[in-house]
Amino acid sequence: MAGAAPAQERLDRVVRTIAQSMVAEVCSIYLRRASGELELFATEGLNREAVHNTRLRPGEGLVGEVARMAQPISLSDAPSHPSFAYRPETGEDPYHAFLGAPLLRGGRAIGVLVVQNRAERRYDPDEVEDIQTIAMVLAETVASGELLGQEELRDVEVAPHRPERLKGQKFADGLAFGHVILHEAPLAPEKLLSSDPVLEEMKLNLGLADLKSGIDRMLEGGQGKLAGQSFEVLETYRMFADDRGWNRSLVEAVRSGLTAEAAVDRVRNEHRARFAKARDPYIKERLHDFEDLANRLLRVLAGDNPGQRELPDDAILVARNLGPADLLEYPRETLKGLLLEEGSAASHAAIVARALGIPCVGRLMGLRDRLSEGDLVIVDGETGEAHLRPRPDMLDSVQSRMAVRDQRQAEFAKLRDVPAVTADGTRISLLTNAGLAVDLENLDETGAEGIGLFRTEFQFMVSEELPRLDSQTALYKLVLDAAGDRPVTFRTLDIGGDKVLPYMETTEREENPALGRRAIRLGLDRPSLLRLQLRALLAAGAGRELRVMFPMIATVDEFRAARELVDVECDWARRRGRPLPALLRVGAMIECPSVLWHLDALLPLTDFVSVGSNDLFQYMYAADRTNPLVSDRYDPLSPPALRALQSIQKACADTGTPVSVCGELAGRPLEAFALLTLGFTRLSAPAGGVGPVKRMILSADLTAAKRGMASLLGSSAGSIRNEIESLARKLNVVV
């Protein structure tokens, strides 16, 4: 198609060649302008004067309908169709038969290819297949600049190029700007047409077999690349990998003359265009399953084994969704921000992003189809927005805001060594949450008094096999060494639910994994797994204080059973003459509402407890905190939630049991202010929340604040957030 001839001459040659090969009397190419209009760029058979003069508005005429639906349209009598739009300058009156196919690029129709004939005839399936193949090749050729130069393409929308603002949800606070890196970006096939369809079909079948066997190995517990993804997702992958329609579409595309890679790319584009227009959320979700399968199949066909990617110095990672292991594969020093189409603020990718200090915005619908690799974007983790290809004034504004944030961080840094004491003299213990080796640096940077929650599961989630005793021990020792004299509370393995490890055998699918065998339930069902971790913790804590906490305790019997395993491991170590911690404290997380009415039995058995507000409230309100459809239907600053917290604090005070709050509440100044008014004096916040919360503590007069809160707890409102904020302002508390 390409050549040294002028662009219009090359286009004319293309439509003439297509008309001959399709035995058509008319062949026309329409391309989408930046305005959205479809302009006639070349034709064989229609009036030449109509070229560049005929334009159709979005959705206008049969051509507009092909672009809108992103699907072929075949008609034996086009003028009788209700969508037909007559344009006298084209001279198409004599032509009845119509066949149009979209030029798809990234799931978007960038143009339409049309063939027409005088006779009223129905184009057969082979002809429809042929025009789709030609349209695919034509789309790639146009977008690559081989057919049209930059000047001709200047106003042709082969990819989005205008500034856009997308509103999503804030997953991790912060501001960043940089250039887009697409996570598992679709691979463009180097060769589109094959010279040996039989050989390409064999290659495709071998690739499909490798893809399916890889999924089977993951399901059977083998080492895979989906660490942290749920078992249900893998089952879905297997089901869709065996989907007859998907497999048949791939084979038919190869038999039409495409290479195996080009066939996968074409079917992926077709699915993307079709599913993206569906209204049913379930159907739209299926697009992602096929998309991921297509990406993996392309990598299988290419023989790729992608490792850690090299990123530009200002990389903004863009993905539909992301697991924590996926995020950790990217180099932290160059990754500045994260944009997601899906996810939730409570997802583990979001937790990791917050731990790493990476601004993250999610729930940005249609994000990837609006971006190309290398586009400039802004991640606004303060407002929950993404600005695509921003104007210079918007970029200047964000840079100014980043400078203000840097100044604010400098102010927080000055508070690093200032004791967290309220204005009326109450000492608050302010700790930080951790789970990654990088978090250890935050201890000194934030001035936190220790680690109130160390999530041990991340080591398991990023590993391709069960971490051995020595590797677990080494990590826990590293954490304790970094903390020095500061306390560290290790939460035992909290997996299950949405955190299933691919190398752990799963016998059956759980209908509701969030309420299933997870956390301590899994540990007690597999005592060897929990004992191995306890053995590593005891070895790492030899000769010093060790604090171990069990998650998701729902009954007193569960805590008794877990503590007995600690005793068993201590006895095991003593019999072998191995040193034990100088001081061992064992605690429980209060996350299940059931224990709220059994604290009188639980607390005497514990050395301390910690409130996991994230899970406690999701179970109280029966609202999955990872489900964006329901996660914002309740406010933790509501009378029921605050009364529950107050009852926990009072029970602990009555029994002398140390209590802390380590959920997300503890890291937000307003919520932390509410916790202080309820009597909590030990908070464990994400690293980014330590400075703002300490500033709030220093400005708070708790004596007056407690009086004000007491009058609010009796409210019948669903939320008293505004009232608490008004109380803080009245008392000059910086929230």
N, C-alpha and C positions, 0 to 999 in steps of 0.2 A: 504493500500500500504506500509506503513511504517512497520519497524520491526527491529529485532536485527541482521538479516542476513546481509552479505556484500552487498554493494551498487549494484554491478553487478548482484548478485543473485536476489535482489529485483526487479531490472529492468527487468530481464528475466522473472520473475514471472508475472510482469505487462503485458508485451507484449503477454505472453502465455494466460493470462486471457482475454485480449481484443480480441485476435484472436478467442478464443472459443465463446465469447459473440457475436461477429460480424460474426460468421461462415465464417472466412477468413482463407486462407491457409498461408498468410504472414501478420505479423504485425511488424512494425519497428518504432523506435523512433529516430529522429535526433534532436540534440541540437546545437544551434549557439555558436561557439567559439568567443572569443574576436576579432579574426582576421576577423570575418564575415562568415567564412566557416561553413557549416552544417555538423556535424560529426555524423555518425551512432553510437549510444550509445547502442542500444539493438535491437535484432530482433528475431522473431519466424518465421522460414520458409526459410530465406536466409542463406547463409554460415556464420557460426559463426566467421570464420577467418576475415570477413570483418568488424566486430565490432571494432570501434576505428581506423580502417585503411581506411575506405571509407570516403572521405570528398568531399563536393561539394562547389564550389565557389559561392558567392552571385549571384543568378539568374540562376545558372546552373542546368539543368535537370528539371524534373517535381517537385521534392522536392524543388529546389531553386525557381521555379515559384510560388509554394504555399506560400513560405515565402515572396517572393517579393510582391505578390498581397494581402497577408494576407486574403485570401479567400480559401474555399475548391475547389478542382478540382476532378471531377469524370469522368473517361474515361473507355470505354469498351475495347479499344485496345491501351494501352499505348505506345507500341513500334512504332506505326505508327504516333504518335504525333511529330511535328517538335521540341518540346522542350525536347523530351526524350533523356537522356544521358546514354549510356550503360556502365556499370562498370562490367567487367568480373569476378572480385573477389566476387561479390555478388551472382552470380548464379541465377539471376532473369529471365533468358531467357524464362522459360515456362509460366511466369505469364503475363496475358494480362489485366485483369480488375484492375483498379487503383483508389483508393480513398484516398486523402490526405487532412488533415485539419491543419491549423496553431495553434500553441500553443501561444496564445496571452497574453501578459502581459503589461499593461499600453499602449495598442494600438500598441505594437511592437511584431513581431513574434520572440519568443525566441527559436522556434523549430518547427518541423513538425511531425505529427502522420500519418502513412501510413498503409493502409490495401490493400492486393492484392489477386487476385484469378486467377487460370489458365484459366477458361472459359471466353470467351468474353461476358461479361454481364454489364449492366448499373445498378449501385447501385440506389435503389429507394430513394425518399425524406426522408423517415423515417430513413434509414441507414445514410444518410448524416447528418440528425439531431442528430442521436446517436453519430456519431464520433465527431461532434462539441462539444457536451456535455462532452464526455470523454476527448477531448483535453483541454477543459476549466478546468476541474478538475485536469488533469495532469499538466497543466501549473502552477496552484496554488500550487500543491504539490511539484513540482520541485523547484519553487521559494522560498517556505517556508523552504526548507532544510529537509523536512520529508522523501523524497525519496533518495536524494543524500546528503552526508555530505559536509562540507565546503571544504575539500580537493578535492573531486570530482568536486565541483562547482567552484573551484579556477579560471579556465579559461573559464567557461561557462558564457555567457553574459546574465544572467537573468535580469540584469538592467545595464544601462550605468555606466561605472566605470572609463573610461579614462578621462584625462584632456581635456577640450574643451574650445574654445574661441568663443563667439557669439558677433557679431557686431549688435548693435541696435541704438537707438537714446537717447541722453541725455535729461531726463525729469526734473531732479533735481540734482544740483551740489553736489559733495561730494564723499567720498570714504568710503567703509565699507566692512567687511567680516564677515562671520558667517555661521550658519547652516540653511538649508532650512526648512521653514514651508509652506506647500501648503495651499493656501486659498481654503476653502471648498474642502479639499482633498477627493478624492473618498473613500468611506467606503468599506473595504473588507468584504464581507459576512462571518459570522462565520460558517454558515452551508450552504453547497452547494446543497446537494441532499435531496429531500423531501420524506417522507413516505406516504403523503396524497396529491396527486396532486390537488384533488378537493378543499381541504381546502386552499392550496396555491393559487389557482386561485381566490378563493373568497377574500383572503387577498390582492392579487394584484389588483383586481377590486375595493375594498374599498379604497386602497391607491391611485389609479388613480382618483377615485371620489373626495377624499380629496384634491389631488393636483389641480385638475381642479377647484374645488370650491374656493380654496385659491387664484388661479389666478383671478377668477371672482370677488372675493372680492376686490382684488387690483384694478382691472379695474373699479369697481363701486365706488372706493374712500375709501374703508375700510382700516384699519391699516394693513400694510404689512411690509415685511422685505426688500423691494426693494426701500427704500427711495433714491430718486435721480435718479432712472432709468427712462427712457423715456416711454411715453405711447405707442409708437410704439413697443418697445421691449416687453411690456406686451401683446400687441395684437399678436405679433409673438409667444410668449410663449403659448398663448391660442390656436393659430392655430396649433402649433406643438404638443401640448398636445392632440389635437383631431386627429392627423395624424393617418390614418387607418393603414398604414404600420408599424409605430412604435408600436401602440397598438397591432397589430396582431403578430408582432415579440415577444413581451413580453409574450403574452398568449401562443404562440406556445412553447416558451422556458420553461414556467412553465409546460405545458402539457407533455414535454419531460422528466420531472422528477426533474427539478431544483426547489429550493425554490424561492419565489417571489424575494428576495434580489439578489440571484445568477442570476436569469433571467434578472433583470435590469442590473447587472454588465456585463453579457455576451453581451447583446444587445448594451450596451454602448461601449464595446471593439470593437465590429464588426463595429459600426458606425465610431468610431475613426479611425480604420485602413482603412476603405473604403474612408471616406471623406478626410483624410490627404493626399491621393495620387491624389486628384482631382486638376486640373490646374485652373479651373474656380474659381476666388476669391469668388463669391457669393455662390457657392456650398460649399467651404471650410468654409465659415462663418456659414453655417447651422449646422456644427458639433458642434459649441459652443452652439447653441440653444438646441440641443439634449443632449449635455453633461450636461448643467445646469439643464435641466428637469430631467435627470437621477439622478443627485446628490440630487435634492430636493425630488424626489420620494423615494430614499433610506432613506432619513431622515424621511419622512412621515412613511415609513414602520417600521423604527426603533423606532418611537415615540420620536425622538430627538427634543429638543428645544435649539439649541446651543447658549450660551451666549458668553461672552468674553473669549477667549482662553488664557490659561496660556502658555507663550512662554519661551524658553530658554533665557539666558541673552544676547545671540548674534544672535537673530532671524533675518533671511532675508526672508521676505514675498514674495512668488512667486504666481502669478495669471495670468490668461489669460487677464482679464481686471478687473477693480476695480472702484467702486463709492466712492465718498468722505466719505459717511456714513460708508461704509465697512471698509475703512482704519482707521477711528476714533474708531472703535470697538476694535482695538488691543491696548494693553498697550504701551504707548510711551517709557517708560523707558527701555524696552527690545527690541523694534523694531529698528534695526539698518539700514536696507535697504529694498528696494522694487524693484522687477524685474517683468516686465509685458510682455506678448506676444504681446499685442495690445496697444491701447491708443494713446495719442499724448501729446506733451509738453504743449499744451493749455487746456488739459482736467482738470476737477476740482479735480480729484485725484492727478494729478501732482501739481496743485496749492497748495493743502493741504500738499503734501509731502514737497514742498519747504517751506511752512510756518512752518512746524514742523522740518525742517532741516534734513529730511530723504533723503539720496541719492537714486535716482530712475533712472532706465534705462528701456526703453520700446521698442516696435517693435522688440522683440527677437523671431523670428519665430521658432516654434517647441520647445520652452523652456521647457514646462512641461513634454513632453515626453522624455526629456534628463536628467531629474532630479528625484531623489527619496527623500522622506522626510528625513532630517538629513544630506544630502550632504553638504559639505563645498563649499561655493561660494564667489566670490568677486564681489561687485557692484562698477563699475568704472563710476561714474557720471561725471568725467572730460572728458573721451574719448567716453562715450556712449557704453561701452562694459561690458560683463559679462564673468567671468572666472569660469567655472564649475570644481569642484574637482581639484583646482590648485596645481601645483607642489610647493614644499617648497621654491624654489628660487623665484617663482612668488609671493608667500605670503610674503616673506621677502621684496621684492621690494615694494609691496603695503603698508606694515607697515612703510617703510622708507618714502614713499610719504605722508602717513597720519601724520607722525611726522613733515614733512615740512609744511603741511597744518596747523597743530596745531601751529607751530611757526608763520606762516603768520597770523593766527587768533589772536595770542597774539599781533602781531604788530598792527592789526586793533583795538584791544581793547585799545591800548595806544592812539589811535586817538579819542576814544569815546568822550572825553570832549573838543577836539580841534574844534574850530569853522570852518565851511566849507567855507573857503575864498580862492579864487583863488590866484595864485602867483602875479597877478596884482591888487588884492584888491577888487574883486567883491564878494559880500556876496551871498551865495547860501543857500536856505532853503532846507534841506535834511530831508525828512520824510520817514515813512515806511508804507507798506500795511499790513492789518490785517483782520481777519475774525473769529478767534478762541480765546478762553480765553488764550491759551498758548502764543499767539502772544503778549500779554500785557507784558510778561517778556522781550520781545525783545526791548521794548522802552528803558529801562535802560541799557541793555546789549550793544545795538548798539550805543547809544547816539543820536538816531533820535530825531528831534525837535518836533515830534508829529506823528499822524496817518493821512496820506493824503488820505487814502481810507480804510474804514472799510466795508467789505462785509457782509451785514446783512443776506444774504440768507442761510449761513451755519447753523444757528440756526434752520431754517425751514427744511433744508434738512436732518438733523440728528434726527429730531423729528418724532415720529410716528403719531402725530396729530398736528393740527395748534397751534403754541405756543400762549398761552393766553396773555392778556394784561399785567398781573403782571410779567410773565416770560420774556417777551420782555423788559419791563421797567427795570427789575433787571439787565439784561445783559447790556443794554445801560448805566445804571448808573455805573455798574462795570467798563466799559471801560472808562468812563469819570473820575471816581475816580482814576483809575490807571494812567491816563494821567496827572492828576493834572492841572497845568496851561498850559500844552501843547495842541495845537489844535487837534481836532478829526473831521474828515469829514465822516459822515455816508452816505453810498449809500443806497437808499431805495431798497426794494426787487427786485432783478434781477433774476427772474425765468422765465420759459418758454424756448422754444428752446430745448436745451439739458439738462435743469434743470427743470423737471416736478415733482411735488410732488404727491405721490400716494394717499394722502388723499384729494386732490383737484379734484373735479369733472371735467372731460374733456368731452365735448360734441361731439367733432369730431376730427378726425385725420388731422393734417396739413401736406401737401405734402412737404413743406420746412419750418420746424419749426424755423430754424435760421433767416428766414425772416418773421416769423409769429407773433403771438400774444405773445410777451414776454416783460419783463422789464416794462417800463412805460406804454406800451400799455395794458398789463394785469392789471396793477394797475388802470388805468383809466376805463377799462371795468368793474372792480370790485372795485369800490371806497370804499366799506366798508372794504376791505382787506387793502388798502393803508391808509385809515383814521385810522384804528386800529394801524398800525405801526407808523403813524405820532403822534397819541395821546401818544403812549409809549415814543417816542423820546422827545416830549415836556415835558412830566412828568419827564423823566430822566434828562433833561437839565434845570430844574427849577433853576433860580437864577444864571446861568452861561452861557457862550457862547455855542451855539449849531449851528453846521454846517450840513445842510442836502442837499444831492445832488441827483438829479433824473437821472437815467440811460437811454441811448438810446433815447435821444430827437431827433426826426427827423424833427419836424416842430415847429415853434414858438407857434402855437396854443396848442400843447401838453404841452409845458412848462407853458403857461398861465393857462391851466386847472389844472395842478398839483399844481401850486402855489396857486390857488384859494382854493384847498383842505387844504393847510396849513393855509390859512386865516380862513377857516371854523372851523378848529380844535382849532385855537387860540381863536376865538369867543366863541366856546363851553366851553373852559377852563375858560375864563373870566367870563362868565355868572354864573359859579359855584364857582367862587372865588378861582380857583386853580392857583398856581404860574406858571409863564411862564419864559422862558429863559431871562437872562438879555440882551443878544444880540443874535438875530436870523439871520443867514445868509443862504440863499437858492441859490443853484447853479445847474448847468446842466453839464452833461457829453457830450463831443463832440465825438461821436462815429459814427454818420451817415454822410456820405459825403454831404447829402442834406443841412445841416446847414452851410457848408462852404461858400455857396453863399447867406446866410441869416444872417450872423453874425451881420450885421449892425442893424437888427431888434431884434435879440436874446440878444445880450450882454447888452443893456441898461436895460433889465428886470431882469438880474441876479446880484447876489452879487459876484459871482466868477464862473469860469468854470474849468473843468479838462478834459484833453485829454485822452481818453481811446484808446491808440494806438492799442491794440490787435484787437478790433472790427473795429476800423476805417480802418485799413489796409485790414482786410479780406473783408470788404464791398467795399473798393476802388478797390481791385484786383479781386473781385468775386471769392475768393478762401477760402473755409471753413478752418479755422485755426485748427479745430479738425480732419481734414481729412488728414492723412499722404501722400495720393497720390497727393495732391495739395498744402499742407501747406508750402512746401519749394520751391514753384515755383516763389516766389518773395522775394526780400530783402527789409526790411524796410529802409536800408541805400541806397535808390535809389533816383534819382532826383525827380520823381513825389511825393514820400512819403515825402521827406524832404521839398519840396516846399509847400506841403499842410500844414505841421507843421509850416513853416515860415509864411504862410498867417494867420494862427490862432494867432500866437504870435504877429504879427504886428497889427492885428485888436484889440487884447486885449490891446496892448500898446497904441493905438490911443484913446481907450475909457476909459483907466484907470481901466480895469477889471482884477483882479488877476487871473492868469492862472497857472496851474500845469500840469505835465504829470505823470500819475499814472499807465501806462501800463508796460509791461515787459521791454520795452526799457530803462526805468529809472533805472533799476537795473543792467545793464551791462555797464562796464566802457567805452568801445568804443562808444556804442550808446548814453550813457549819455554825453560823450564829444561832440558828434554831436549836441545834444539838446542844450548844453550850447552855442555852436557857433551860433545857430539860435536865441539866446536871451532868452531862458527859464532859469529862476533862481529859480524855485520851482519844485523839483522832489520828487516823492514818490516811493520808491523802496521796493522790498521784503527784509525781514530782512537780508538775506545772502548777499544782494548786497550793503547794506549801507556802510560797511567798504571799499570794493574795490572802490566804487564810490567816497567816501570821499577822499581816497588816490589820485585818479585821479584829483579831484577838486583842492587839495592843490598844485599839480604840474603843473596846467594849466595856461598858459598866454592867456587869452581870447582875448585880443586886437589883438594879432598876429594870433590867431586861427580863428577869425571871418574873417580876410582878406583872409586867405587860403581857408576857406569854400566857400566864395562868388564866387571864381573862379571855384569851383567844381560843383556848383548847375546847371550850364549851360550845363553839360555833356549830351551826348546822350546815354550813356551807361545804361544798365539795372541795374547796381549796381556800386556804387563808394566806396564800403567798403574798398578795398585795398588802394585807394587814401586817404581816411580819416585816415586809420591806418598809412600810410606813413607820413601824415601831423602831426599826434600825435607824432610819433617817432622823426621827424625833430625838433619839439618844446620841446622834452624831457618830454612829457606827459606820465604818467604811466597808460597804458590801458591794 
